[in-house]
Amino acid sequence: MLPVQLFKKAELSSVPDEQVIKVLKSSGTTSQQPSKIYLDRETASRQTKALSYIMKSFIGGQRLPMVIVDSKAVIQNRQSYSARGAGILGFSNFGRDHFYLLDEEMKPDWEGLRAFLDKHADTRKLIFGFTFIVWLHLYKEAVRQEQRVDFGDSVLIHGGGWKKLEQEKTDSLTFNRLLRDSLGIRSSYNYYGMVEQVGSIFMECEQGWLHTPDFADVLVRDPYTLEVLPNGKEGIVQVMSLLPSSYPGHNLLTEDVGVILGEDNCPCGRHGKMFRVSGRLPAAEIRGCSDTYSAT
């Protein structure tokens, strides 16, 4: 078990340099050294297949017309991606006819969005973005500018942290309700994940609980003794994944606080452990793609 902070302090790669095809960099505050995650073809392929397997349960197996609530400028460097860029590219595989809503100044293209929605009026649409960016640059801008937009039959996938929305007194239920009432977004699913284990994301189900996929697991440990805690006890989240082989990311101790709620007994019908992430350890670096994003 490795602490995730170790990826900021050392170059951790398990393959020769010539086999590395991509380097992912974590989000994090500008004063912090980012984590660097080295991917070879095999690891990248497994991550893509795993993400596809997870997403079928939520959006089906067909590629959907896709709105990306971000700027295309984020993914311009094809050799070195931020966690934000990696997220955009990973989820782009589930869409077609991609429309990037925001320009380089993070301003929405309302005219382009309406044309996209008119074009796909009779089709279910996929929307992807990081939680705070969706909130700030889609929802709040639509309200501020009095833009009338109805996404119709649509599903939003979002992640990256809730810290900034908590500061605005907005929780998951409020977020979902406001996006449905103001923008017509029918379904909204949050996910928990990190650049150190790309592909092994934990999706939030209709009941509001995060679920472990078949190839990943979570434990919760006591913050003082590191002993594994029983279900219902809050502690440090440990994440495990079968996917990485180009770097030692298969067993990581995060800086997140959470609690396991049960296993194989969620009313949504999905199997695996159900858990909730309630925050960060005291003095831990804020590092989610949403939480580190600055509008300025």
Secondary structure, DSSP 8 states (H G I E B T S, - for coil): -EETTHHHHS---SS-GGG--EEEE----TTS---EEEE-HHHHHHHHHHHHHHHHHHH-SS-EEEEEEEEGGGG--SSEEEHHHHHHHHHHTTEEEEEEEE-TT--B-HHHHHHHHHHTTTS-EEEEEEHHHIIIIIIHHHHHTT------SEEEEEES-SHHHHHTT--HHHHHHHHHHHH---EEEEEE--GGGTT--EEB-TTS-EE--TTEEEEEE-TTT--B--TT--EEEEEEES---SSS-SEEEEEEEEEEEEES--TT---SEEEEEEEE-TT-----TTTT----
